[in-house]
Amino acid sequence: MGPAIGVPLTTIEPRTSAVVIGIFWHEPLAETAKRITVPVEFALQRDDEHIPRQSGLALFNAFTSKEKTLHANAAHTRSCPGSRPTARPGSSPDSAPGPHITGPT
């Protein structure tokens, strides 16, 4: 249900500089998605048992951002890959496996 809130919120919140959105039915959000121009990362479950793949692709295609990425996972909703493991509290972020994204300090 995140996209039902995240897509409209992205269009009205001026501080939004990028958005990560997941699969959702395109019909209720397509017109709103057309107004999103910030970078978009979109997660699609290829074999989702609730939302047809074509509906998810239609929502992805509705975003007008010049910078958008589609992550299609060959799985159904309940087996959506989680985020990469993170460091334990109190440890260095560098001890977590995988790539790191850092920003200005």
N, CA, C and O atoms as a GROMACS GRO file, in nm:
protein
  420
    1MET      N    1   0.081  -0.120   0.000
    1MET     CA    2   0.000   0.000   0.000
    1MET      C    3   0.086   0.126   0.000
    1MET      O    4   0.033   0.237  -0.010
    2GLY      N    5   0.216   0.111   0.011
    2GLY     CA    6   0.304   0.227   0.011
    2GLY      C    7   0.289   0.320  -0.107
    2GLY      O    8   0.287   0.442  -0.088
    3PRO      N    9   0.278   0.268  -0.229
    3PRO     CA   10   0.262   0.357  -0.344
    3PRO      C   11   0.134   0.442  -0.338
    3PRO      O   12   0.132   0.554  -0.389
    4ALA      N   13   0.030   0.389  -0.275
    4ALA     CA   14  -0.096   0.466  -0.265
    4ALA      C   15  -0.075   0.595  -0.187
    4ALA      O   16  -0.146   0.693  -0.209
    5ILE      N   17   0.022   0.595  -0.098
    5ILE     CA   18   0.056   0.715  -0.021
    5ILE      C   19   0.176   0.785  -0.084
    5ILE      O   20   0.177   0.908  -0.098
    6GLY      N   21   0.278   0.708  -0.120
    6GLY     CA   22   0.403   0.765  -0.168
    6GLY      C   23   0.394   0.840  -0.300
    6GLY      O   24   0.459   0.943  -0.316
    7VAL      N   25   0.316   0.790  -0.393
    7VAL     CA   26   0.306   0.858  -0.523
    7VAL      C   27   0.241   0.995  -0.506
    7VAL      O   28   0.299   1.094  -0.551
    8PRO      N   29   0.123   1.006  -0.444
    8PRO     CA   30   0.065   1.140  -0.426
    8PRO      C   31   0.152   1.232  -0.339
    8PRO      O   32   0.164   1.351  -0.366
    9LEU      N   33   0.212   1.176  -0.234
    9LEU     CA   34   0.296   1.256  -0.146
    9LEU      C   35   0.416   1.314  -0.221
    9LEU      O   36   0.453   1.429  -0.199
   10THR      N   37   0.475   1.236  -0.310
   10THR     CA   38   0.590   1.282  -0.387
   10THR      C   39   0.554   1.403  -0.472
   10THR      O   40   0.639   1.490  -0.494
   11THR      N   41   0.432   1.410  -0.520
   11THR     CA   42   0.394   1.522  -0.608
   11THR      C   43   0.371   1.651  -0.532
   11THR      O   44   0.377   1.759  -0.591
   12ILE      N   45   0.344   1.643  -0.400
   12ILE     CA   46   0.315   1.766  -0.325
   12ILE      C   47   0.425   1.806  -0.228
   12ILE      O   48   0.423   1.917  -0.176
   13GLU      N   49   0.520   1.716  -0.202
   13GLU     CA   50   0.626   1.746  -0.104
   13GLU      C   51   0.750   1.797  -0.177
   13GLU      O   52   0.820   1.719  -0.240
   14PRO      N   53   0.778   1.928  -0.168
   14PRO     CA   54   0.889   1.986  -0.244
   14PRO      C   55   1.027   1.939  -0.199
   14PRO      O   56   1.124   1.954  -0.273
   15ARG      N   57   1.038   1.882  -0.080
   15ARG     CA   58   1.169   1.835  -0.032
   15ARG      C   59   1.208   1.699  -0.090
   15ARG      O   60   1.320   1.654  -0.069
   16THR      N   61   1.118   1.635  -0.160
   16THR     CA   62   1.147   1.503  -0.217
   16THR      C   63   1.246   1.516  -0.331
   16THR      O   64   1.222   1.588  -0.428
   17SER      N   65   1.359   1.446  -0.318
   17SER     CA   66   1.461   1.454  -0.422
   17SER      C   67   1.474   1.322  -0.499
   17SER      O   68   1.540   1.318  -0.603
   18ALA      N   69   1.414   1.216  -0.450
   18ALA     CA   70   1.412   1.086  -0.517
   18ALA      C   71   1.307   1.000  -0.446
   18ALA      O   72   1.268   1.030  -0.333
   19VAL      N   73   1.262   0.894  -0.514
   19VAL     CA   74   1.159   0.810  -0.455
   19VAL      C   75   1.183   0.664  -0.492
   19VAL      O   76   1.225   0.633  -0.603
   20VAL      N   77   1.155   0.575  -0.396
   20VAL     CA   78   1.157   0.431  -0.419
   20VAL      C   79   1.014   0.384  -0.402
   20VAL      O   80   0.955   0.399  -0.296
   21ILE      N   81   0.959   0.327  -0.508
   21ILE     CA   82   0.818   0.287  -0.511
   21ILE      C   83   0.811   0.141  -0.553
   21ILE      O   84   0.895   0.094  -0.630
   22GLY      N   85   0.712   0.071  -0.503
   22GLY     CA   86   0.692  -0.068  -0.541
   22GLY      C   87   0.568  -0.084  -0.626
   22GLY      O   88   0.495   0.011  -0.653
   23ILE      N   89   0.546  -0.207  -0.666
   23ILE     CA   90   0.435  -0.242  -0.753
   23ILE      C   91   0.300  -0.204  -0.690
   23ILE      O   92   0.281  -0.215  -0.569
   24PHE      N   93   0.210  -0.160  -0.774
   24PHE     CA   94   0.074  -0.125  -0.732
   24PHE      C   95  -0.011  -0.120  -0.858
   24PHE      O   96   0.043  -0.112  -0.969
   25TRP      N   97  -0.141  -0.126  -0.844
   25TRP     CA   98  -0.229  -0.115  -0.960
   25TRP      C   99  -0.210   0.023  -1.022
   25TRP      O  100  -0.208   0.123  -0.950
   26HIS      N  101  -0.197   0.028  -1.152
   26HIS     CA  102  -0.166   0.155  -1.218
   26HIS      C  103  -0.287   0.247  -1.232
   26HIS      O  104  -0.271   0.369  -1.236
   27GLU      N  105  -0.407   0.191  -1.241
   27GLU     CA  106  -0.525   0.273  -1.270
   27GLU      C  107  -0.543   0.392  -1.176
   27GLU      O  108  -0.560   0.504  -1.223
   28PRO      N  109  -0.539   0.370  -1.044
   28PRO     CA  110  -0.564   0.486  -0.955
   28PRO      C  111  -0.447   0.584  -0.945
   28PRO      O  112  -0.465   0.694  -0.894
   29LEU      N  113  -0.328   0.546  -0.992
   29LEU     CA  114  -0.209   0.630  -0.971
   29LEU      C  115  -0.145   0.683  -1.098
   29LEU      O  116  -0.056   0.768  -1.090
   30ALA      N  117  -0.185   0.637  -1.213
   30ALA     CA  118  -0.115   0.672  -1.337
   30ALA      C  119  -0.112   0.822  -1.363
   30ALA      O  120  -0.007   0.876  -1.397
   31GLU      N  121  -0.222   0.890  -1.347
   31GLU     CA  122  -0.224   1.035  -1.373
   31GLU      C  123  -0.135   1.110  -1.274
   31GLU      O  124  -0.065   1.203  -1.312
   32THR      N  125  -0.138   1.069  -1.148
   32THR     CA  126  -0.053   1.133  -1.047
   32THR      C  127   0.094   1.102  -1.076
   32THR      O  128   0.180   1.190  -1.062
   33ALA      N  129   0.124   0.979  -1.115
   33ALA     CA  130   0.262   0.939  -1.144
   33ALA      C  131   0.323   1.022  -1.257
   33ALA      O  132   0.444   1.044  -1.259
   34LYS      N  133   0.242   1.067  -1.349
   34LYS     CA  134   0.291   1.149  -1.460
   34LYS      C  135   0.351   1.280  -1.412
   34LYS      O  136   0.429   1.342  -1.485
   35ARG      N  137   0.317   1.324  -1.292
   35ARG     CA  138   0.369   1.451  -1.238
   35ARG      C  139   0.499   1.433  -1.160
   35ARG      O  140   0.556   1.531  -1.112
   36ILE      N  141   0.547   1.311  -1.148
   36ILE     CA  142   0.671   1.285  -1.073
   36ILE      C  143   0.789   1.295  -1.167
   36ILE      O  144   0.800   1.221  -1.264
   37THR      N  145   0.878   1.389  -1.137
   37THR     CA  146   0.995   1.412  -1.220
   37THR      C  147   1.127   1.386  -1.147
   37THR      O  148   1.233   1.391  -1.209
   38VAL      N  149   1.121   1.356  -1.017
   38VAL     CA  150   1.243   1.323  -0.943
   38VAL      C  151   1.285   1.181  -0.980
   38VAL      O  152   1.204   1.105  -1.032
   39PRO      N  153   1.412   1.143  -0.955
   39PRO     CA  154   1.454   1.006  -0.984
   39PRO      C  155   1.366   0.903  -0.913
   39PRO      O  156   1.326   0.921  -0.798
   40VAL      N  157   1.336   0.794  -0.985
   40VAL     CA  158   1.247   0.689  -0.936
   40VAL      C  159   1.318   0.554  -0.941
   40VAL      O  160   1.380   0.520  -1.042
   41GLU      N  161   1.311   0.480  -0.832
   41GLU     CA  162   1.352   0.340  -0.831
   41GLU      C  163   1.225   0.260  -0.805
   41GLU      O  164   1.158   0.281  -0.704
   42PHE      N  165   1.192   0.168  -0.895
   42PHE     CA  166   1.065   0.097  -0.890
   42PHE      C  167   1.089  -0.052  -0.878
   42PHE      O  168   1.163  -0.110  -0.958
   43ALA      N  169   1.027  -0.115  -0.779
   43ALA     CA  170   1.040  -0.260  -0.757
   43ALA      C  171   0.916  -0.330  -0.809
   43ALA      O  172   0.803  -0.294  -0.775
   44LEU      N  173   0.937  -0.431  -0.891
   44LEU     CA  174   0.827  -0.506  -0.952
   44LEU      C  175   0.846  -0.654  -0.923
   44LEU      O  176   0.953  -0.710  -0.949
   45GLN      N  177   0.745  -0.719  -0.870
   45GLN     CA  178   0.747  -0.863  -0.852
   45GLN      C  179   0.686  -0.923  -0.979
   45GLN      O  180   0.567  -0.906  -1.005
   46ARG      N  181   0.767  -0.992  -1.056
   46ARG     CA  182   0.724  -1.042  -1.185
   46ARG      C  183   0.606  -1.138  -1.175
   46ARG      O  184   0.520  -1.139  -1.263
   47ASP      N  185   0.600  -1.218  -1.071
   47ASP     CA  186   0.496  -1.318  -1.055
   47ASP      C  187   0.402  -1.284  -0.939
   47ASP      O  188   0.355  -1.374  -0.870
   48ASP      N  189   0.376  -1.157  -0.919
   48ASP     CA  190   0.288  -1.115  -0.810
   48ASP      C  191   0.150  -1.177  -0.827
   48ASP      O  192   0.092  -1.172  -0.935
   49GLU      N  193   0.098  -1.234  -0.719
   49GLU     CA  194  -0.032  -1.302  -0.728
   49GLU      C  195  -0.150  -1.207  -0.716
   49GLU      O  196  -0.264  -1.249  -0.735
   50HIS      N  197  -0.126  -1.081  -0.685
   50HIS     CA  198  -0.234  -0.985  -0.667
   50HIS      C  199  -0.239  -0.878  -0.777
   50HIS      O  200  -0.346  -0.837  -0.819
   51ILE      N  201  -0.124  -0.835  -0.821
   51ILE     CA  202  -0.117  -0.725  -0.918
   51ILE      C  203  -0.054  -0.777  -1.046
   51ILE      O  204   0.061  -0.822  -1.044
   52PRO      N  205  -0.124  -0.772  -1.157
   52PRO     CA  206  -0.069  -0.821  -1.283
   52PRO      C  207   0.058  -0.744  -1.324
   52PRO      O  208   0.069  -0.623  -1.303
   53ARG      N  209   0.151  -0.815  -1.380
   53ARG     CA  210   0.278  -0.756  -1.423
   53ARG      C  211   0.255  -0.635  -1.513
   53ARG      O  212   0.323  -0.534  -1.498
   54GLN      N  213   0.161  -0.645  -1.606
   54GLN     CA  214   0.135  -0.535  -1.698
   54GLN      C  215   0.087  -0.410  -1.625
   54GLN      O  216   0.117  -0.298  -1.667
   55SER      N  217   0.014  -0.428  -1.516
   55SER     CA  218  -0.031  -0.313  -1.438
   55SER      C  219   0.088  -0.245  -1.371
   55SER      O  220   0.097  -0.122  -1.369
   56GLY      N  221   0.180  -0.324  -1.315
   56GLY     CA  222   0.300  -0.267  -1.255
   56GLY      C  223   0.386  -0.196  -1.358
   56GLY      O  224   0.438  -0.088  -1.331
   57LEU      N  225   0.400  -0.255  -1.476
   57LEU     CA  226   0.478  -0.191  -1.582
   57LEU      C  227   0.412  -0.062  -1.629
   57LEU      O  228   0.481   0.035  -1.661
   58ALA      N  229   0.279  -0.061  -1.635
   58ALA     CA  230   0.208   0.061  -1.675
   58ALA      C  231   0.233   0.173  -1.575
   58ALA      O  232   0.248   0.288  -1.615
   59LEU      N  233   0.237   0.140  -1.446
   59LEU     CA  234   0.266   0.243  -1.346
   59LEU      C  235   0.409   0.293  -1.363
   59LEU      O  236   0.432   0.414  -1.360
   60PHE      N  237   0.505   0.203  -1.380
   60PHE     CA  238   0.644   0.243  -1.401
   60PHE      C  239   0.654   0.335  -1.523
   60PHE      O  240   0.721   0.438  -1.518
   61ASN      N  241   0.588   0.299  -1.631
   61ASN     CA  242   0.594   0.379  -1.753
   61ASN      C  243   0.527   0.515  -1.737
   61ASN      O  244   0.558   0.608  -1.812
   62ALA      N  245   0.436   0.528  -1.642
   62ALA     CA  246   0.366   0.656  -1.622
   62ALA      C  247   0.457   0.762  -1.560
   62ALA      O  248   0.433   0.881  -1.581
   63PHE      N  249   0.560   0.722  -1.486
   63PHE     CA  250   0.650   0.821  -1.426
   63PHE      C  251   0.722   0.897  -1.538
   63PHE      O  252   0.775   0.836  -1.631
   64THR      N  253   0.724   1.030  -1.530
   64THR     CA  254   0.788   1.110  -1.634
   64THR      C  255   0.933   1.146  -1.601
   64THR      O  256   0.997   1.220  -1.675
   65SER      N  257   0.982   1.093  -1.491
   65SER     CA  258   1.121   1.118  -1.453
   65SER      C  259   1.215   1.076  -1.565
   65SER      O  260   1.196   0.972  -1.629
   66LYS      N  261   1.318   1.158  -1.588
   66LYS     CA  262   1.420   1.123  -1.687
   66LYS      C  263   1.515   1.017  -1.632
   66LYS      O  264   1.588   0.952  -1.708
   67GLU      N  265   1.515   1.001  -1.499
   67GLU     CA  266   1.602   0.904  -1.434
   67GLU      C  267   1.515   0.808  -1.354
   67GLU      O  268   1.473   0.838  -1.242
   68LYS      N  269   1.489   0.690  -1.413
   68LYS     CA  270   1.410   0.590  -1.342
   68LYS      C  271   1.468   0.452  -1.368
   68LYS      O  272   1.521   0.424  -1.475
   69THR      N  273   1.457   0.367  -1.266
   69THR     CA  274   1.514   0.234  -1.272
   69THR      C  275   1.408   0.134  -1.232
   69THR      O  276   1.335   0.155  -1.135
   70LEU      N  277   1.398   0.025  -1.306
   70LEU     CA  278   1.305  -0.083  -1.277
   70LEU      C  279   1.383  -0.202  -1.224
   70LEU      O  280   1.476  -0.250  -1.289
   71HIS      N  281   1.344  -0.250  -1.107
   71HIS     CA  282   1.402  -0.372  -1.050
   71HIS      C  283   1.294  -0.478  -1.054
   71HIS      O  284   1.201  -0.475  -0.973
   72ALA      N  285   1.304  -0.572  -1.148
   72ALA     CA  286   1.205  -0.678  -1.161
   72ALA      C  287   1.258  -0.804  -1.094
   72ALA      O  288   1.364  -0.855  -1.130
   73ASN      N  289   1.183  -0.852  -0.997
   73ASN     CA  290   1.221  -0.972  -0.923
   73ASN      C  291   1.135  -1.088  -0.968
   73ASN      O  292   1.013  -1.074  -0.980
   74ALA      N  293   1.196  -1.202  -0.994
   74ALA     CA  294   1.124  -1.320  -1.040
   74ALA      C  295   1.065  -1.393  -0.919
   74ALA      O  296   1.112  -1.500  -0.880
   75ALA      N  297   0.965  -1.333  -0.862
   75ALA     CA  298   0.905  -1.391  -0.742
   75ALA      C  299   0.767  -1.332  -0.723
   75ALA      O  300   0.725  -1.242  -0.796
   76HIS      N  301   0.697  -1.385  -0.623
   76HIS     CA  302   0.566  -1.329  -0.590
   76HIS      C  303   0.580  -1.236  -0.471
   76HIS      O  304   0.689  -1.223  -0.415
   77THR      N  305   0.472  -1.173  -0.431
   77THR     CA  306   0.474  -1.068  -0.329
   77THR      C  307   0.544  -1.108  -0.200
   77THR      O  308   0.629  -1.034  -0.151
   78ARG      N  309   0.511  -1.221  -0.147
   78ARG     CA  310   0.565  -1.261  -0.016
   78ARG      C  311   0.713  -1.293  -0.018
   78ARG      O  312   0.775  -1.299   0.088
   79SER      N  313   0.772  -1.313  -0.135
   79SER     CA  314   0.914  -1.344  -0.139
   79SER      C  315   0.996  -1.229  -0.195
   79SER      O  316   1.101  -1.251  -0.257
   80CYS      N  317   0.948  -1.108  -0.174
   80CYS     CA  318   1.021  -0.990  -0.220
   80CYS      C  319   1.157  -0.984  -0.151
   80CYS      O  320   1.164  -0.991  -0.028
   81PRO      N  321   1.263  -0.972  -0.227
   81PRO     CA  322   1.395  -0.965  -0.165
   81PRO      C  323   1.405  -0.845  -0.072
   81PRO      O  324   1.361  -0.735  -0.105
   82GLY      N  325   1.462  -0.867   0.044
   82GLY     CA  326   1.480  -0.758   0.140
   82GLY      C  327   1.599  -0.674   0.105
   82GLY      O  328   1.670  -0.701   0.008
   83SER      N  329   1.621  -0.573   0.183
   83SER     CA  330   1.738  -0.489   0.162
   83SER      C  331   1.862  -0.566   0.208
   83SER      O  332   1.853  -0.667   0.277
   84ARG      N  333   1.973  -0.516   0.169
   84ARG     CA  334   2.098  -0.584   0.205
   84ARG      C  335   2.116  -0.582   0.356
   84ARG      O  336   2.061  -0.494   0.423
   85PRO      N  337   2.191  -0.677   0.410
   85PRO     CA  338   2.215  -0.676   0.555
   85PRO      C  339   2.284  -0.547   0.596
   85PRO      O  340   2.366  -0.492   0.522
   86THR      N  341   2.250  -0.500   0.712
   86THR     CA  342   2.311  -0.376   0.761
   86THR      C  343   2.399  -0.408   0.882
   86THR      O  344   2.391  -0.516   0.941
   87ALA      N  345   2.481  -0.312   0.916
   87ALA     CA  346   2.567  -0.329   1.032
   87ALA      C  347   2.484  -0.330   1.160
   87ALA      O  348   2.376  -0.270   1.165
   88ARG      N  349   2.533  -0.397   1.261
   88ARG     CA  350   2.465  -0.399   1.390
   88ARG      C  351   2.481  -0.264   1.459
   88ARG      O  352   2.578  -0.193   1.435
   89PRO      N  353   2.384  -0.228   1.544
   89PRO     CA  354   2.397  -0.101   1.617
   89PRO      C  355   2.530  -0.094   1.692
   89PRO      O  356   2.571  -0.191   1.756
   90GLY      N  357   2.595   0.018   1.682
   90GLY     CA  358   2.722   0.038   1.750
   90GLY      C  359   2.842  -0.003   1.668
   90GLY      O  360   2.956   0.026   1.708
   91SER      N  361   2.822  -0.070   1.555
   91SER     CA  362   2.935  -0.108   1.472
   91SER      C  363   2.949  -0.010   1.356
   91SER      O  364   2.860   0.072   1.332
   92SER      N  365   3.058  -0.020   1.288
   92SER     CA  366   3.084   0.069   1.175
   92SER      C  367   2.998   0.029   1.056
   92SER      O  368   2.981  -0.090   1.030
   93PRO      N  369   2.943   0.128   0.981
   93PRO     CA  370   2.870   0.093   0.859
   93PRO      C  371   2.955   0.017   0.760
   93PRO      O  372   2.904  -0.058   0.676
   94ASP      N  373   3.087   0.036   0.768
   94ASP     CA  374   3.176  -0.034   0.677
   94ASP      C  375   3.183  -0.183   0.704
   94ASP      O  376   3.234  -0.258   0.621
   95SER      N  377   3.130  -0.229   0.820
   95SER     CA  378   3.133  -0.371   0.849
   95SER      C  379   3.014  -0.444   0.788
   95SER      O  380   3.009  -0.567   0.792
   96ALA      N  381   2.919  -0.372   0.731
   96ALA     CA  382   2.805  -0.436   0.665
   96ALA      C  383   2.848  -0.481   0.526
   96ALA      O  384   2.923  -0.411   0.458
   97PRO      N  385   2.800  -0.599   0.483
   97PRO     CA  386   2.836  -0.644   0.348
   97PRO      C  387   2.768  -0.562   0.241
   97PRO      O  388   2.665  -0.499   0.266
   98GLY      N  389   2.825  -0.563   0.123
   98GLY     CA  390   2.762  -0.498   0.009
   98GLY      C  391   2.806  -0.355  -0.010
   98GLY      O  392   2.883  -0.301   0.069
   99PRO      N  393   2.755  -0.292  -0.118
   99PRO     CA  394   2.792  -0.154  -0.150
   99PRO      C  395   2.732  -0.057  -0.050
   99PRO      O  396   2.629  -0.086   0.011
  100HIS      N  397   2.794   0.055  -0.034
  100HIS     CA  398   2.746   0.156   0.058
  100HIS      C  399   2.720   0.285  -0.016
  100HIS      O  400   2.792   0.321  -0.109
  101ILE      N  401   2.616   0.352   0.025
  101ILE     CA  402   2.586   0.483  -0.030
  101ILE      C  403   2.616   0.584   0.078
  101ILE      O  404   2.561   0.576   0.188
  102THR      N  405   2.699   0.678   0.048
  102THR     CA  406   2.732   0.779   0.147
  102THR      C  407   2.703   0.916   0.090
  102THR      O  408   2.700   0.937  -0.032
  103GLY      N  409   2.682   1.006   0.178
  103GLY     CA  410   2.654   1.143   0.136
  103GLY      C  411   2.748   1.238   0.206
  103GLY      O  412   2.839   1.195   0.277
  104PRO      N  413   2.728   1.366   0.187
  104PRO     CA  414   2.815   1.463   0.252
  104PRO      C  415   2.798   1.456   0.402
  104PRO      O  416   2.689   1.429   0.453
  105THR      N  417   2.906   1.481   0.473
  105THR     CA  418   2.901   1.479   0.620
  105THR      C  419   2.898   1.617   0.675
  105THR      O  420   2.893   1.635   0.797
   0.00000   0.00000   0.00000
